[in-house]
């Protein structure tokens, strides 16, 4: 199934109108159902909720603009390395995102909506995970020389 970009953009506008209550619900859901990821996040989540909110809005707004979206997702994937994000963590995020959207869309959450959002999420997660993997590629490691300089 192809991603219905107009649907994603419309939902992105709705999410933007709801503010960070969306990301608050998301994190509550994720930490309740995937408690093992809680340790990866700060105790106070205000800034993190705002970051996720801004990312969701950016991604939804640019779903039909790969020249903006792909580099953004690649940077996100690379940036999550410092949090020890692993491929299996994307499952927790994906499930939590889908449950959050289902909650806020209510009766508007249909099989078609679920299918297009899962396609969009899977694509975004793939780009992020591949970027993280590439950034962590062991072949990029430059051994230290005796003078302490990498690759000298």
C-alpha positions in Angstrom: 0.0 0.0 0.0 1.2 3.5 -0.8 1.4 6.1 1.9 -1.6 8.5 1.7 0.4 11.7 2.1 -2.7 13.9 2.2 -4.1 11.9 5.1 -0.8 12.1 7.0 -0.6 15.8 6.4 -4.2 16.3 7.6 -3.5 14.3 10.7 -0.3 16.3 11.3 -2.3 19.5 11.3 -4.7 18.0 13.8 -1.8 16.8 16.0 -0.3 20.3 15.8 -3.6 21.7 17.1 -3.7 19.4 20.1 -0.2 20.3 21.3 2.0 18.2 23.6 -1.0 16.4 25.1 -0.4 14.0 22.2 3.3 13.3 23.2 2.3 13.1 26.8 -0.1 10.4 26.0 2.5 8.7 23.8 5.1 8.5 26.5 2.6 7.4 29.2 1.6 4.6 26.9 5.1 3.6 26.0 6.4 3.7 29.5 3.4 1.6 30.8 3.7 -1.0 28.0 7.4 -1.0 27.4 8.9 -0.1 30.8 12.3 -1.2 29.7 12.8 1.9 27.6 12.0 4.3 30.5 15.6 4.4 31.6 16.6 5.9 28.3 14.7 9.1 29.0 15.2 12.0 31.5 13.1 12.1 34.7 11.4 15.3 33.6 9.9 14.8 30.1 8.8 18.4 29.2 11.6 19.1 26.8 11.5 15.5 25.3 7.7 15.8 24.8 8.3 19.1 22.9 11.0 17.5 20.8 8.8 14.6 19.8 5.9 16.9 19.2 8.0 19.1 16.8 9.3 16.0 15.1 5.9 14.5 14.5 4.6 17.8 13.1 7.7 18.2 10.8 7.5 14.6 9.6 3.7 14.8 8.9 4.1 18.2 7.2 7.0 17.0 5.0 5.7 13.5 4.3 5.6 14.4 0.6 8.9 16.2 0.5 11.7 13.6 0.5 14.4 16.2 0.0 13.5 17.6 3.5 12.3 14.5 5.2 15.0 12.0 4.5 18.0 14.1 5.7 15.9 15.0 8.8 15.2 11.3 9.6 18.8 10.4 9.0 19.9 13.1 11.5 17.4 11.8 14.0 18.6 8.2 13.5 22.3 9.3 14.0 21.4 11.5 16.9 19.6 8.6 18.7 22.9 6.6 18.9 23.9 8.6 22.0 20.8 7.4 23.8 21.8 3.7 23.0 18.7 3.4 20.8 18.6 -0.1 19.2 16.6 -1.5 16.3 14.2 -3.3 18.8 13.3 0.0 20.4 11.6 1.1 17.1 8.9 -1.5 17.8 8.0 0.2 21.1 7.9 3.6 19.5 5.8 2.3 16.5 3.2 0.5 18.7 3.0 3.5 21.0 2.6 5.9 18.1 -0.2 3.9 16.6 -2.0 3.6 19.9 -1.7 7.3 20.4 -3.1 8.1 17.0 -5.9 5.7 17.5 -6.7 7.4 20.8 -6.8 10.9 19.4 -8.5 10.1 16.1 -11.2 8.1 17.8 -13.8 6.9 15.3 -11.6 8.4 12.5 -9.1 5.5 13.2 -10.0 3.2 10.3 -8.1 0.2 8.8 -7.1 2.6 5.9 -5.7 5.1 8.4 -3.9 2.4 10.3 -2.4 1.1 7.1 -1.1 4.4 5.9 0.3 5.4 9.2 2.1 2.1 9.7 3.6 2.4 6.2 4.8 5.9 7.0 6.2 4.9 10.4 7.9 1.8 8.9 9.6 4.0 6.2 10.7 6.6 8.8 12.0 3.9 11.2 13.9 2.2 8.3 15.6 5.4 7.3 16.5 6.3 10.9 17.8 2.8 11.7 19.8 2.6 8.5 21.4 6.0 9.2 22.3 4.9 12.7 23.8 1.7 11.4 25.8 3.5 8.8 27.0 6.0 11.4 28.1 3.2 13.7 29.8 1.2 10.9 33.0 -0.3 12.4 34.8 0.4 9.1 34.7 4.1 10.0 36.9 3.4 13.0 40.4 4.8 12.6 42.9 3.2 15.0 45.0 5.5 17.0 48.6 5.8 16.0 51.4 5.9 18.5 51.2 9.7 18.5 47.6 9.5 19.6 46.1 10.7 16.3 43.4 8.6 14.8 44.3 7.2 11.4 47.7 8.8 11.3 
